[in-house]
Amino acid sequence: MDSTITPLHAVILGHDAILAARPADPVQLARACHLLGFDLVVPVTWGEELVATHAAERLKALGEMAAVHVACPFVAERLRSNGVGGSAAAIRT
């Protein structure tokens, strides 16, 4: 690893963290994370939007073919072992 590159410390704030931090609001929680040394603080919804965008691109490429969106590798393997894949595409993100 190049010694001139410093790692980025990121935190993804889920709804559970925001609720647990109450009565602090989400902005206060994000500022607290920055004060603790995190370089990047993002809400969990950003990840959901990235996954949705990726899935939409994959679905568009499949055209009219049926698809099953699977995020968990164990579920994907279970579907494959039960024959899903011949008539439907398993989209993994």
Steps between C-alpha positions, in 0.01 A plus 500: 500500500628843408588693817374827347144367485309539823201277567154651507299433813132489417184434693159415359227614735200270503159582634576306817802722577298814438225378733748392767664846497174680578438771612792600275392558141672335199712810428629505858578129474693554175700785657579281800628228267726754328630611840578136582723483192280370220581661165171409336158471660210392279145382558411139424262619227798591281593133486142404420500741206827356366363146521175605331690672218719194444199268502311722255796494258523120523122463450509724194774283349283189548217638290185289541667221700366441852740588783541451872697767688718336764738681735597202716744244354339221706156574356647521149658156543175355638309633200758355260489162674120497466508566128447877484719626225374302206191712452604800711820692554627549855633853532756524778606831648 
